[in-house]
């Protein structure tokens, strides 16, 4: 039986799962792993469901749980009859945790793009967030380590590299001389002049340094796709979240980026129904979708995480929270549909996925001709949209 790794949550988890999968290939006996997420209560429930499903599907395998949910509440997972072991985040990339020999971890081609972790942990204290309890303080990978990882992926023919982390724009604060993310991106581009595509995962807008701004707006190899950690469009809610930006700052950033690079497509994380949110505050949350041109939306209905300050604040009725989340999703969907229309008849270079679809630099979704090789780059000029996918024929 082949080893199985199920990943929930962020791209950092996805990148770490690839390393775990490589170690399992050198370990004795069949092992199945659930790499859990704790960002919401629903994510924890999904993690537990994945554990139960894997045990049913693989009754004779060793079943191990790791990730943020397992790190924050290890006893809860250890108490599950299906679980053989729990591995906390600090130990998840150690070969001995998986009974694998110590070795250089080489990437395997399980995905069409390479997810390269450059940072983990977080030094901020957003009132809704439990992740620092699962990941600890911010820890940055030195430039040489990041370059080495990317080189290994490129040797396998990867055409797109995605930089991931818990707080990617916080990269460098713990390193000597306190470099900024712009310095890292510049070093990567210099080290790999033939790298076709570099993409950045979720960014905190207030941490975008001047060098990074220049790269985002002036370097064609850095994809025109920015996912912003907005969380809310209302200033009072942002203060109660302990976010470090205002609504006006978020809008100004988007406008300055678009003035320099009009093809940038924006995504955002938004939380619906944060404690104390009124209808007027929700209206501000809704309207920032248009103000910031959000076409890739990650909408989270607020759910209290025990141990966080927000869990002790006056809560919004869960029925209302779900309704507000639906409003936000509908607004993003409408804006996304209009944006896809603007891409018709425009040629774009698309990275082919394994399921016959692909994504352009803006992360617009395309349906590709049968037989397109996964991981390859193809130019597509769409003429119509079918089920949310841009199609050439």
N, C-alpha and C positions, 0 to 999 in steps of 0.2 A: 504494500500500500504506500503510495507517495505521501510525503509530509504535506500538511495543509496549514496555511496561515490565513486567518480571516482578519481583516483590518477594518476598524471603525474610526471615524473622526478625520483628523487633519492629514495634510500631505507629509508632515513630519513623521507621523505614525506610518504612513505608507512607505516612506524611505527606510525607516527602521525595520519594517517588516521584510523588506528585500534583504537586508543584512541577516536577519534571523533565518530567513529561508535558505540562504547560502550556508549558514552554520549547521542547520538541520541536515543538509545534504551530506555533511561529513560526520553526523552523529549516529550512534547505533539505535536501531529500533524505530518504528513509526511514531511520529509525534504530531499532534495537532495543536495549534496555538490560536488563541483569541487575543488580539492586540486591541485593548479596550479604549473607550473614550469616556470622559466624564464631563464634557462641556455642558450638557443638560441632563436632567433626570431621564428624559427619553433615551439619550445615548447610553446611559447606564442600563436601562431596561433592555435595549437592543443588544448590549453586550451579554447580558444574562441569557437572553433568548438564543444568541449565537452559541453559547456554551452548551445549552441543553440540546440544540440541534446537532452540533458536532458530535456530542456523545452518542446520540442515537445513530448517526451515520457512521461513526468509527468506534464501535464498542470496545475494541481491543487495543486502541492506541493510547499512548500517554497524552493526557490533555493538560496543557499549561495555559494559564491566564497571565497576561502582562498588560502594560499600558497604564493610563492615568487612573481609570476607575479601580483597577487592581492595586494601584499604589496608594490611593487615598483610602480605600476600604478593603484591605487585604483579607480581614477576617470574614467579611461577607462572602467573598468568593471561595475562600478556603472551606467554608461551611457547606458549600454546594457539593452534593454527593458526586457530581460528574467530574469534579476538578481534582487532578492529581498534584498540581503544584502551582504556586503563585510566584511570579518573578516581578519585582518592583522595577520601575523605570531606570534607576541608576545601574541596575545589573543586566538589563535586557540585551545589551550589545556585548556582553562578556561571553566568550565561547564556553566557559565552564558552566554557565547557566543552562546550556543546552546539551551538556555532555559531549561537546565537540572539541577536537584538539585545537590548541592555539595555532593560529595561522593567519596569513594575510587574507583579508576578506575581499574577494574579487566580485564585482557586480555580475548579476545574471540578467538576461534579457527577458524579464517578465512583463515589462511595460514598454510602450513606444517612446517614452521620454524618460530621462533620468532625473529622479528627485534626489537632490543633494542637500542634506542638512548642514546648515552653517552655524546654527545657534540653537540652544534649547533653554528652557526656563524663562522666568520673567521677574523683573524687579519692580513692577508696578502693582498697584493694589486696587484694581477695579472692584467695586463693591459687589458685583454679581458673579465674580469669577472664582472658581475653585481650582483652576489649572495650576497656579503657583504651588499649591499643596501637592500636586502630583509630579511637577517638573522641577521645583526648586528655583533657586536664584538663576539669573541669566548667565549662561556659559557659552562663550564664542569659540568657534574653531579658528585657529590661526590660518592665515592666507595660504601658507604652504600646504596645510592639510586639505583645504578645500580644493586647491589646484590639483593635488595628487588624486583625489577622488574623481574629479571631473576627467582627468586624463585617462583613468581606468575605464570610465564609461565611454569616452570617445573612441577608445581602442576597440570597443565592441560595435562601433558604427552608429552611435546615438546621434540624432540630429537636433535634439532640443534638450536643454538642461534647465531644470526648475530649482531655484534656490528656496529652501524651506526652513522653517523654524517656528518657535512659539511666538517670538517677538523679533522678526527678521530685521526690522529697522533699528532694533537695539543692539545689533551686532557691533562688536568692537569695544563697548564700554568697559569691559573687564580685561582688555588686552593692553600690553605696554603701549604708551603714547596715545591710547584711546582713539584708534582709527574709526572712521565712519563707514556705513554700508557702501557709500559711493566709492570709497577707496578699494573695497573688496571687488566690487563689480568692475571697476577700471582694471584691476590686476588680472581678473579672469579674462576680460576682453583682450588684454595685451598678451597674456600667456597663450591664448588660443585664437589666433587671427582667423582660422578657418571654421570656427564654431558658427553654425548657421543661425541658431536661435537660442537666446537666453531669456528666461521668463522668471519673474519674481512672484512669490506667493504673497499673502496678505500683508499690507504695509500700514503702519500708523502714520497718517499724513503729517503730523507735527514733527516727526523724526526724519522726514526726507531732507537730507542735507544738500547744500548747493551743488556739490559735485554729482550727487545722484540725480538731482533735478536736470542738470545739463545732459546727463547720459540718457535719461528717460525721454527727453524731448529731442535729442540729436543723434542717437545711435540706432541705426536701422536694425542691428542684430538683437537689440533688446526689444522684446515684443510690445506692441502698443496695447497693452492690457494691464490695467491697474486695479487690484482688488483692495479697497480701502476698509479699514476697521473703523467704521463710523459709529455703529451701535445705536445711535439715535439722532434725530434731527431737531430735538428740542433742547434748548440751552439749560433749563432747570434740570431736566432728566440727565443730561450729560454731567452736570455738577454732582448730582446724587449718585451717578455711576463712578465718579472720580476719574472721568476721562479728562484728557489734557487739552482738548481742542474745543472750540465753539462751532456753532452752526456756520457762522460767517467765515471762519477760517477754512472749513471744509469746502464751502462753495468757492471761496477765493482760490484755493489750491486747484480745484478742477478747472476753473476758468483760465488760470495761468498756464496749466498744462495744455489745455486745448488750444490756447492762442499760439503755442509753439509747435504742437503736433496734433492737428485736428482729427486724426484717425484713431486716437486713443479711445478704447472702450473701457468703461468703468464698471466694476462690481463693488458690492458693499455688503457688510454684515449689518443687519438691523434687528433689534430686539423689540418685539411687540408686547405691550402690556407690562412694562417695567413698573415696580411698585410706585404708587402715588400718581401714575400717569392719568391725566384727565383727557377729556375729549379734545380740548384745544392742543394739548401736548401731542396727542396721537395725530392730530391734523398736521402739526409741524413735522412729525416723523414721516407722514405720508407725502408731504409736499417736497421733502428733500430728495425724494426719488427722481422727480423731474428736475429739480435745481442742480443735482449732481449727475444727471444723465445716466442713471443706474440701469444697466441692461443685463447684468449678471447679479442677481440678488440672492443672498443667503438670509432667509427670514427665520428667526427663532422666536417662537412663543415663549415668553419668560416663564421659567419654572424655578422655584426657590431651591438653592443648593445649601443644605445645612452647613453651618459654620461660616457663611458669608454674611457681611453686614446687610446686604439687600434682603436676605431672608427674614430679617427682623423688622423690616419696614412695612407700612400698611400695604397689603396686597390687593391687586386688582382681581375681580371675579374671573375665575378661569374661563368661563364661557365667553366673557368679553375679551379676554386675552386672545382666545382662538379666533374670534371674529375680527379683531384688529389685525392679527397675523394674516388672515385671508385678504383683508383690504390691501395690505402691503404687497402680498404676492400678486394680486390682481393688477396693481399699479405697475409693478416691475414687468409683468407679462405683457401689458399693453405697450409699454415703452420698448420692450425687447422686440415685439412684433413689428413696430414701426421702424426700428433700427435695422432689422433684417431686410426690410424692403429697400433700404438705402444701399444695400450691398449687391443688389441684383445688377447684372451686366458689368460688374467690376471684377477683373481678374485678381485672384488672391493665391498666395502660396499656402498650401494646406498640408499639415502633418497627418498622415494616414494612421487611423487606429485599427485595432484588430477586428472590429465588428462591421467594417465597411463604411464607417463614418470617418470624419476628420475635423481638425480645427485650424482655423487661420490664425494669424498673429494676434488678432483681436479676440481670439477664442470664440469666434462665431462657428456654429456647427454646420458641417457639410455632409451630404451623401456622396460617396465616391463610386466610380465605376467598378464593376465586379473585376476581381483580379488585381486591384491596387495593392501593392506590397506594404504591409504594416510597417510603420516607422519611417517610410519614405516621404519625400516632399514632392508634391505635385501641384501644378498650377490649374486652378479651376475658375471658370467664368460662369457663375450661376444665372439661370434664366427663370427659375421659379422656386417656390418654397413649398415643401411637402412635409406636413407633420413637424414643423419647426426646423427642418433641415434645408439648407440651400442646395439646390440641385442644378446640374449642368444640362440635363436632358429632361 
